[in-house]
């Protein structure tokens, strides 16, 4: 500190009166002045990397290698071990040699997936036995390691790793009752992609025990859920739909659990309408998934009404694509009640079938559906309609007929 003051004495540079790694009160005062622009140069340890340290107009950040050295030596002094993650096989030996020169008093081992199997196994067992202080490795430490005495982790270029991957790697330390430390290094924030910045911010915000689910949901939001919950679907999803997928999954779980589950009548609604959850209505993918799940599991019209009321209460009036989702599930429930297998709505025409309608039923149906046409050979009732709600109304007319019989 004094040496720096002497060197910058003629440059009109303001230094803090207190160190940023001193007593808590001194730290708060130094950080406060730094954020207000009253300090030109702030000097400290890794404390400077904390989220509360924000510069008014940061122009240069210098990270001394002593930070890494200090972290590794601190772990060694409490009889612990450390991981250093360098995820480039072609330069990992060079990185390890640099660390050996930086910390000559420590013992280093290297491990990566391109090593011969026996050599890799030997290095891992040696580290587990405590024959080395630091393991320099690639992401092969992501899973399968349980080394309670390793409680310091240094990750180079953390921005290049996925969120779930970072979470798993961070879990390699802190597996005992000893305080663990994880240092994630990345380039200047201006060089990060929005996705990388979001991943690192998420990991910093979720440090408590049991935060894996929250991180997984955030990861889904960052990466997106593909077209599964969007306006377009493809492949097998287009063939069976998300609702049927949830139903099949529920049946499989029930079967594996040894439970007998009542099998609902298989019905199909093939409607040429937009039926999805827009992102401007529900921004979180987890919320979209939950709505689709609850729609697919609704077993009565009362269930649908309660779900619609809850959805509107939380997110506001549903837009047309969401209304279509509710209408499709409502049509499925009604089709099952009248004994039909499908409702097809395409090109302004609705077709319901297969249905067996007698002449008396057809006469009564004319009152509510005067232009409907019944084809006895195909056992289908068809009608030109103006929109999908009118197609569902045709199913309503048949249901009213059956209930009044």
Number of C-alpha atoms within 10 A of each C-alpha: 10 6 8 11 13 9 9 12 11 8 8 8 11 15 19 19 11 17 19 24 16 14 10 10 11 16 18 18 15 24 23 17 17 23 16 12 16 14 19 17 15 18 17 15 15 17 15 18 14 9 10 12 17 16 17 14 11 12 7 8 10 6 13 10 10 13 15 18 13 14 18 24 19 15 21 19 9 10 12 19 29 28 25 24 24 22 20 14 16 9 10 19 17 11 17 20 14 12 21 16 10 14 17 11 11 16 16 21 19 22 24 20 13 9 12 10 10 9 11 16 13 13 18 20 12 14 23 18 10 17 15 18 22 27 25 24 23 20 19 14 22 15 12 8 14 14 17 16 21 28 25 25 26 21 24 17 14 22 22 12 18 16 26 17 14 20 21 16 22 24 19 23 25 19 15 13 9 14 10 19 17 20 18 18 13 17 11 9 11 8 10 14 11 11 15 20 15 17 24 18 13 17 18 12 11 14 13 7 6 9 13 16 9 13 20 15 14 21 20 17 14 17 12 13 14 10 12 16 20 15 13 13 15 10 7 10 15 12 10 12 14 19 17 18 15 17 16 13 12 14 17 14 13 13 12 10 9 9 11 10 12 7 8 10 14 12 17 19 16 13 17 13 16 15 21 20 26 17 12 8 14 15 12 16 20 16 13 18 16 11 19 18 17 15 21 19 17 17 15 12 15 10 15 21 14 12 17 19 14 12 14 12 11 10 10 11 14 19 14 15 16 19 17 20 20 22 18 23 22 20 25 23 19 20 26 16 14 18 15 22 17 21 27 18 24 17 12 14 16 25 22 24 20 18 19 15 17 9 8 8 14 18 12 14 19 13 10 15 16 12 13 18 15 19 15 13 7 11 15 19 23 21 20 17 20 12 16 21 14 17 26 22 15 24 22 17 17 24 16 13 16 12 10 6 6
